[in-house]
Amino acid sequence: MKIRTVLGDISPSELGVTACHEHLIWSVPEPYADEDPDLGFDSIPAAVAEARYFKLAGGDALVEMTTAEIGRCPVEMRQIAEASGLRVIAATGHHKEKFSAAALAGKSADEIADGIVTDIASGMSGTDIKAGVIKAASSLNAATESERRVIHAVGLAHKATGAPVSTHTEAGTFAVEQAKLLNEAGVPFERMLIGHLDRGLPRETYLELARLGVFLGFDQVGKNKYWLDSERVLLIKDLIAAGYVNQILLSGDTARKSAWHVYNPRTNGLAQILLDFIPSLRSAGVSESRIQSMLVENPARFLAF
C-alpha cells in the first residue's frame, strides 16, 4: 500500500494529520476569470507561508484538489511541498462542466481515462510528478452529459490504477446519486470520498451515504455563510454516535485569498480546522481517539492504494 505525493510515494503510516480537500495554486478559467477577483491563488511564496502556518498548527499533509482546467501546476506544487515540508497529494480527473467543458470537448470516456491514468502512473502535464487522487464532479441537483462521461472515465481509471476517488458536489446536492453513478462505473463505495456534504442536507442523506460505505467529506469547515460550524459539530457528533466516525474526513476547501492567514491575519486560513474547529469538537465532547480517526487514520486509509 502507498500514498502518492508530489514528492514521491510514502507509506500510509507516514501521512499524519491531513486536510482532505484544499487548494494551494489555482485559477478561475475563462470566461469566468473576472467574476470574483478574490478567488484563486497565484503566489508560490504565499502558498509556502500558508502551508508552513498549517504545519505549525499541527498539520502534516493536504490533498490539493486543483485539476488541469482550473490551473493545476505540478512543478509549483512540488516546490511548495519542498519548501514547506508539507506532504501534498495532487489531483487528476476533472471539475464540474462549468469549468471543464472546453477541455473535454470531443473527448471520449476512454480518452479521458487514458489521461487520468497517465497522470497517476507517469506524471502530470509532461512532468514526472504523479497524481495521487482522482476527482469527479456533478452540478447542482444533476450530473450533465459531460460529467457522466467523466464519471465513466473515472471508473475506468480507478480500475486501472486503484487510486482513490474524491468528488465535488454542488452544495451537497446529487450526492447519493453521484456515489451510485461512480459505483456503477466501477468504483467501490469504500474507495470514494463524496465532497462538500456539510451544507445542511437532510439527516437521512448523511445516513444513506454512510450506509453505502463512502467517506463523508466535511470540507467546508469555517464557511459559516453556508452553514454554521456549530451545526457541523452537532452533525459530526450525531454521525459518531451512529457508528460512522471511520468514514468522516475534514477540511476547509479554502479557495479565496481573503480566507488565507497570509493575506488576512484575522483568519487562521488553512490552519483554522486545527486551531478553531477541532477545539470546538473537543468542547462538544468528541474524544481524542475519534479526532485522531478523522484527521489521521481515515485519510491514510482513504488515500492508500
N, C-alpha and C positions, 0 to 999 in steps of 0.2 A: 504493500500500500504506500502511496505517495501523495503529497500535496505539491502541485506545480506552481512555483512562484516565478516572478520575473528574473530572479537571480538563480534559478535552478530548483530542482526537486528537494523537498525536505520530508522527514517523517512526520506523521500526524502529531507525535508527542512533542515536536519542536514548535508547533504553531503558536500556542499561547493565547492570550486574550485577544479576541478578534471581533471587529466590526464587519458585518457580512454584506453591507451594501453602501458603498461610498464612492466618491469621485475625487481625483487629485488633479487631473488635467482633462478638460472637456470644453466643447463649444457648441452653441446652437447653430444648426445648419441653415443655409439659405432655403427659402426666403424669409425665415423667421428670426434671423440673427439680431435684428434691431428692435424686436418686440420688447425685450426686457434687458437693459444693459447690466443689471446685477447678476444675471445668470452666466455661468461659465467661469472656468479657472484657466488662466493663461500664463502663469508665472511659476517657473521651477523653484526659485528661491522662496516664494510664498508657500508653495506646497511642501518644501522641505521643512520650513519653520513650523507649519501646521502639523506635519507628521511628527516632528520632534516634540511638540507640545502634547500630542496624543500619547507618545511614548512616555513622557514624563508623568503623565496621569496614570500610567499602568498598562497602556495598550501595547500589543506586540505585532499585530497583523491587521490588514484590512483587505477586503475584496473590492477591487476597483472596477466598477460596472460600466465603464465607458466603452461603447462599441465604435466600430470604424466610422460609421456615418455621423457620429457626434464628436469626432475629433480624437479618437484613441491615438496615443503617442507612446509606442512601446519603448523607444530609446529614452525618452524623458522619464517614463515610469521607472525604468531601471536606474537612471541617475538619482531619482528621488529616493528609491529604496536604498541605494548605496550610501547616499549622503545622510539619510535619517536613521538607518538601522532598522527600519520598519519592513516587515515581510509583506509583500504586495502580490496579490493574486489577480491577474488580469483576465478580462472577459473577451470572449469571442461571441459569435451569434449576432443578433440584430434587435434593434429597438422597435417601437411601435411604428405603424405605417406612416404617420405624420412625418417622422424623421427619416425613415428608411426606404420609402417608396422609390425614390430616384435611384438609389444604389442597387435596388433589387429588380428594377425593370428588366423584363426579358429573361430573367434567370429562373431555371427550373429548380425544384427542390433538390435534385441530385447535385446540381452545380453549387447551390448554396451550401449543402452538406460538405462537399469537397473543400470549399473554402474554410469551413469551420474545422474540419479535420486537420488541414494544413496548419492552421493557427495553433492547434494543440500539439501536433506531432512534430512539426518542423520549425515553426516560428511565424510571428505576425508581421505583415507588411514587408516581407523580404528580409527580415532580421532572423536571428536565432533565438529571439525572446519568445517564449511559449505561453499561450493562454492556459489558464487552469480551471475555468468555469465557462459554461455556455449560457448565453442569455436568449430568452424568448420573451415576447410581449403580446399584449392584446390592448384593444382600445376600450373606450367607455361602453360597458354593457355588451360588448361583442368582440369577436375576432374577425377582421377583414379577410378578404381572399389572400392577400399577400402575407398577412400574419399567420394564417393557417398553413400557407406554403412554408414559412419559416419553421413553424412547429413541426411539420412533417420532416423538414431537413434536420432539425434539432434531434428528432428521434433517430434518424439515420446516423448522425454524427455521434450521438451518445452510444449507440450500439457498436460503432467502430472504435471508440476510444475509452468508454467507461466514465468520461468526465461528468461531473455534476452539472445540474441544470438549475439556473436561478432566473426568476421571471420578474417582469414589470406587469402589474395590473394597473388599470387607470382607477385610482381611488379605491382599490379593493374590489371593483366590480368584475364580474365574469370569472371570479377566482375558481370556483368549483368546476365550472365548465372548462376553464383553461387547464386545470390539473387533469381532467379526464381526457381532453384532447392530446395532451402530452403523453399520457399513459397509453392511449390508443396508438400513438406514433412510436411507442417502444421504450418510453422512459418509465422505469418503475417508480411508484409513488414515493418510495423512501429515498430516491435519488434526486428529488426536486424540492426546491425552495420557492414557495409562492410568495411573491413580494407585495409590499405596500398594503398589508392587511389591517394595520392599526388605524383605521379611519371610521370607526364607529359602525361596523357592519352588524347585522343581526347575530345574536349569540349562536344561533343554530348554524350559521355559516362557518364559524370557527370550529364548532364541534364536528360538523360534517367533514371539513378538511382534515381535522385532526384524526378522525376515524379512518380516513383514507390512508393515512400514514405519511403525509407530506410534512416537510419542515414549514413552519409558520413564520413568515417574515414580518416582524415588528420593527420596521426600518424607518419610520417617520418620527422617531423619538425626538422631542424638542420642538416639533412643529405644532404648537398649540393652536394655531389658526385653523388647523384641520380637525384636531381632536385633542383634548387636554391630556397632558401626561398623567394627571391623577386618574383619568379614566383608563389609560393604558395600564397603569399599576393594578387597578381593580380587575381588568381583563386577564392580565397575566396571573394574578393570584387565583382567579376562577379556573383558568386552564390548568394551573399546577394542581389545584385541589381535585380536578377531574382526571389527573394522572398523565398529563401531556407535557411535563416540563422538558422531556428529552427531545421535543420537536420545536422548541422555541428558539429563534435566533434574533439578535438585537442589532440595531444600527440607527444612524441618523439621516442617511442619504443627503448629506449636505451638498448643495449644488449652487449656492449663491455666495458671492463674495461677502455679503453682509452677515452670512452665517458662520464665517470662519473667525477664529480668535485673532489671527494675524492681521485681518482687516478691521475687525470690530472687537476691541478688547472687552466690551460689555457682555460678549457671549463666550462660551467655552468651546465653540466650534466642534471639531472632531472629537474633542475630549468631553463634551457635555454628557455623553452617555455614561461615562465613568465618574465624572465629577458631580453631576446633577441627578441623573436618572437612577443609577444603582443605589445611591444613598436613599432615594425615595422608596425603592423596593425594600431595602433593609428596614427603614422606618415602618413600613407596612407589614413587617414580619416575615419577609422572604428570607430563608436561611442562606448561609454562605455556600453550602453544598449545592443548592439549587441555582444560585448566582453563578457558581463555577460551571455548572452544567450548561447554562445559557451562553456564557462568554467564552468557554474554553472547550469543553467536551463535545458539545453539539456541533460547533463549527469544524472541529477536527474530524468528526465522523462524517459530516456532510461533504467536506471538501476532498476527502481522501478517495483516490481511485487507483 
